[in-house]
C-alpha cells in the first residue's frame, strides 16, 4: 500500500531529475541549455568542496557527466523502481541539490539562480518525510491486524482446562 502524495512526488521529482541529467549528459534534449550548462560547470569545478583543500583539480567535463548520469539514474529509480533503492536515490539527490546550493553560493550567484536548488532540496526532503510517515503507518496497521487476530482466536485447550478447574 502506498500514498498518492508519495507516488506523485516520486514520479514528478524523478522525471525532473531525468530531464536535468539528460541535459547535462547530452545535447540532444536542448542544445542551447546543454551549451550553457557546459559553461557553468567550468565555474562549478573551481569551487568543488574539498578539491582545493586536498590539492586536486576536477575536469569540468567529468564533473558535469558524473552529476548528470547520477541525476539521470537516480531520477529513473525515484520515479519507477520500488523498494529501498528509491530511498537511496532520494538521499543521493538531496546530496546533489545541497551541493548545488553550496556551489551557487560559492560562485556568488544571485538568489534567482539558487532558488531552484533550494526548492527541489525541500521537495526531496518532503518526499523523505512522507515516505517515513507512510512506512510507519503501514507498520502500525500490520501490528494492529496481528493484535486483532490474536485477540479473536479461540483459546487453546490447555487454557480452557485451567479455567474449568
C-alpha positions in Angstrom: 0.0 0.0 0.0 1.3 3.5 -0.7 0.3 7.1 -0.7 -0.9 9.1 -3.7 1.2 12.0 -2.4 4.3 9.9 -2.2 3.8 8.4 -5.7 3.1 11.8 -7.2 6.2 13.3 -5.6 8.3 10.4 -6.6 7.3 10.5 -10.3 7.4 14.3 -10.5 10.8 14.6 -8.9 12.2 11.6 -10.7 11.2 12.9 -14.1 12.6 16.4 -13.3 16.0 14.9 -12.4 15.9 12.6 -15.5 15.3 15.8 -17.6 18.1 17.7 -15.8 20.5 14.8 -16.0 19.8 14.3 -19.7 20.5 18.0 -20.4 23.9 17.7 -18.6 24.8 14.5 -20.4 23.6 15.1 -23.9 22.9 18.0 -26.2 20.1 16.0 -27.9 17.4 17.3 -25.5 18.2 21.0 -25.8 21.4 22.2 -27.5 21.4 25.7 -26.0 20.8 24.6 -22.4 23.5 22.0 -22.8 26.0 24.6 -24.0 25.1 26.9 -21.1 25.5 24.1 -18.6 28.8 23.2 -20.0 30.0 26.8 -19.5 28.6 26.9 -15.9 30.4 23.7 -14.9 33.7 25.3 -15.7 33.0 27.7 -12.8 31.4 24.9 -10.6 34.5 22.7 -10.9 36.6 25.5 -9.4 34.6 25.5 -6.1 34.1 21.8 -5.7 34.1 21.1 -2.0 37.4 19.9 -0.6 39.1 20.0 -4.1 41.3 22.9 -3.1 42.0 21.6 0.4 43.0 18.2 -0.9 45.0 19.7 -3.8 43.3 18.2 -6.8 41.6 19.6 -9.9 38.4 18.2 -11.3 37.7 18.3 -15.0 34.5 20.3 -15.6 33.5 17.8 -18.3 33.8 14.8 -16.0 32.2 16.6 -13.1 29.2 17.5 -15.3 29.0 14.0 -16.6 29.1 12.4 -13.2 26.4 14.7 -11.9 24.3 14.3 -15.0 24.4 10.5 -15.0 23.8 10.4 -11.3 20.7 12.6 -11.7 19.5 10.5 -14.6 19.9 7.1 -12.9 18.6 8.3 -9.5 15.7 10.1 -11.2 14.7 7.0 -13.0 15.0 5.0 -9.8 13.0 7.5 -7.9 10.2 7.5 -10.5 9.9 3.9 -11.4 11.8 1.4 -9.2 10.1 0.3 -5.9 11.8 -0.5 -2.6 14.8 0.7 -0.7 16.6 1.9 -3.9 14.0 4.7 -4.0 15.2 5.9 -0.6 18.9 5.7 -1.7 18.1 7.7 -4.8 16.2 10.3 -2.8 19.1 10.7 -0.3 21.6 10.9 -3.2 19.5 13.6 -4.9 19.3 15.6 -1.7 23.1 15.5 -1.5 23.4 16.7 -5.1 20.9 19.5 -4.6 22.7 20.6 -1.4 25.9 20.6 -3.4 24.1 22.8 -6.0 23.2 25.3 -3.3 26.7 25.3 -2.0 28.2 25.8 -5.5 25.8 28.7 -6.4 26.6 30.4 -3.1 30.4 29.9 -3.5 30.5 31.4 -7.1 28.3 34.3 -6.0 25.2 33.6 -8.0 22.1 35.7 -7.4 19.2 34.3 -5.4 17.2 33.6 -8.7 19.9 31.1 -9.6 20.0 29.5 -6.2 16.2 29.2 -5.7 15.5 26.2 -7.9 18.1 24.2 -5.9 16.5 25.2 -2.7 13.0 24.4 -3.9 14.0 20.9 -5.1 16.0 20.2 -1.9 12.9 21.0 0.1 10.7 18.9 -2.1 13.1 15.9 -1.8 13.2 16.4 1.9 9.3 16.4 2.0 9.3 13.2 0.0 11.6 11.6 2.6 9.2 12.7 5.4 6.1 11.5 3.6 7.9 8.2 2.9 8.8 7.8 6.5 5.2 8.5 7.6 3.7 6.1 5.1 6.1 3.3 6.2 5.3 4.0 9.9 1.5 3.9 9.2 1.9 0.6 7.3 3.8 -0.9 10.2 1.2 0.3 12.7 -1.6 -1.2 10.6 0.2 -4.6 10.4 0.7 -4.6 14.2 -3.0 -3.7 14.8 -4.1 -6.5 12.4 -1.8 -9.0 14.3 -3.2 -7.8 17.6 -6.8 -8.3 16.5 -6.1 -11.8 15.1 -4.5 -12.9 18.4 -7.4 -11.5 20.4 -10.1 -13.1 18.2 -8.5 -16.6 18.1 -10.1 -19.2 20.4 -8.3 -20.1 23.5 -6.2 -23.3 23.4 -7.4 -26.5 25.1 -5.0 -26.2 28.0 -6.1 -22.6 28.7 -9.8 -23.8 28.8 -8.9 -26.6 31.2 -7.2 -24.2 33.5 -10.3 -22.0 33.6 -12.6 -25.0 34.3 -10.5 -26.0 37.4 
